[in-house]
Amino acid sequence: MKLRFTIVCASIFLLPAFAWSQGCVAVRNMAPGAVGFSNPPKTWQIGMNYRYFHSYKHFVGSEEQKQREEEGTNVINNDNSIILAGNYTLSNRWSFAAAIPLLYIDRSSLYEHYGNSSGQRFHTQSMGLGDMRLLGYYTLVNKPTLRLITGMGIKLPTGNYAYKDDFHKLDANGNDYTVRNYVDQSLQPGDGGTGAIIEYNLFKIFSEKWALYSNGSYLFNPRNTNGIKRSANAGTIPLSNEFSVADQFFARLGGQYMLGHFAFAMGGRIEGIPSKDLIGSSDGFRRPGYIVSVEPSIYYSHGNHLIGLNTPIALLRNRTQSQIDKARSAETGVNVHGDAAFADYLVSVGYSYTFAKKASNPFGKQEVELH
């Protein structure tokens, strides 16, 4: 049986589900995306995605702490990451994908070195391999105007979760010296946990030009803490100075307009870290929160090549209370609510190449044979 199916949101390959972190809320790249659904069976597809963001605005809840910038005590993260991804289409129902993130993150702050009152800003960095993702996809619904694809996979703890750099300190005589210590959680290439991923991808066709897309992922991270201790004092709350291995979530919904070899998309997305995991304990230090963004995109296809540009722009940033915040609030009777720095926007540029004898326009109609 054959049917004509308009390929929608080919950008999923170019735009893996989670941004690699958008500030101190360490939302890492979660999944390679459901690539290759328009490809014929036994076809390989490879790609690369580059991302950059600059986080500098602090929030407690959804309230921006503007005084941090005015005082110059805000924390600034500059994130550069590359995600290498590949997909193999086994059949018209099954596809398998993998993603390998590489990153370089620079962080400048006052409080981690001489202290906020010093006015002296220093930098720490991290770089290297992140946590790899392996997923399998199954096309659950495959109709001329509707396609629903489900995915399941694992996150492997391949990234260094104990990365160290030099921090500047002052001795009793006011002389500078450096201490080798763990960098902030938002800079750590990995989280130290093996996780399970579930994912969905939904495409609804309205016409040859217009379509709706939606996709989302959830990462279950059952490990509690990874044993890496922060410099903060735990106080009376157990494990509060160890890095938490947190769940992550992502979802987006939008529309796409196709015009020849171009596709234009506009939608909304939400991504973040919950304060409590769905499976396992949620002790340890984390900065939970979420980001709601508007997401304009443009893609160009020619032959076997696909290029895309995606720029999510933050509309709402919310640093929610962590479990430690809640426990300290109950212990002291005073509301405790930590802060986190967020970016205004994310820039994502992707490229993919399909190894097929006859490449077709991913935004046009194709004959798809179902089995």
Buried (B, 14 or more C-beta within 10 A) or exposed (E): EEBEBBBBBBBBBBBBBBBBBBBBBBBBBBBBBBBBBBBBBEBBBBBBBBBBBBBBBBBBEEEBBEEBBEEEBBBBBBBBBBBBBBBBBBBBBBBBBBBBBBBBBBBBBBEBBBEBEBEEBBBBBBBBBBBBBBBBBEBEEBEEBEBBBBBEBBBBBBBBBBBBBBBBBBEEEEEEEEEEBBBBBBBBBBBBBBBBBBBBBBBBBEEEEBBBBBBBBBBBBBBBBBBBBBEEEBEEEEBBBBBBBBBBBBBBBBBBBBEEBEBEBEBBBBBBBBBBBEEBBBBBBBBBBBBBBBBBBBBBBEEBEBBBBBBBEBEEBBBBBBBBBBBBBEEEEEEBBBBBBBBBBBBBBBBBBBEBEEBBBBBBBBEBEEE
